[in-house]
C-alpha cells in the first residue's frame, strides 16, 4: 500500500513514530555508486548522507517519495572499515524544503558511521525495510531538523526488532 500524498505539517511535533512505521511487504535491495550531493547533509544539517544515483535504481521507480529505514553497506576494495552493515534512514524524493533540487534524490544517512568523511565513487548497497513518513515541505529549518533527528531515533529503535534485524545480512558487493 502506498502512503498518502505529502503535505505540509501543521504542528511542531515530529511526524514519524515507532508505532506509525509501516514494514514493507518485501524488503527492497538496491546498489549504486555514491555520488556528490549538495553538501547540506553534513555541512548545514549535521546529518551526513550518502547520495545514490537515482537514475540507476529501477527497483525504486514505483516506490512513493518519503522517508524509509533499512540497512546500508558501503564497499571499498581492500579497506576493512567498510565491511559492516549498518542501520540507515533513507530519503527518496525531491527534498521539497529546498528549492534547488531537480529530479529525484536517493540519500542514506548511516546511523553508525565508521567511515572517513567522504567515500564518493564507492559502491553502496541498501536494503529498505520500512516506511517512516511521507516526504513533505517543512515551514522552516528548525522543523525539518527536528523531524530528521526524530526519524533517526525511530529508525534506530525499529531496526532492532527481529523482523527488521533479519535483513542485516552482509552480501558481497
Secondary structure as UniProt FT lines:
FT   HELIX           18..20
FT   STRAND          22..35
FT   HELIX           41..45
FT   STRAND          50..52
FT   HELIX           54..56
FT   HELIX           58..60
FT   TURN            61..62
FT   STRAND          66..75
FT   TURN            77..78
FT   HELIX           80..82
FT   STRAND          86..93
FT   TURN            96..97
FT   TURN            99..100
FT   STRAND          105..110
FT   TURN            120..121
FT   STRAND          123..134
FT   HELIX           141..158
FT   TURN            159..160
FT   HELIX           162..165
FT   TURN            166..167
//
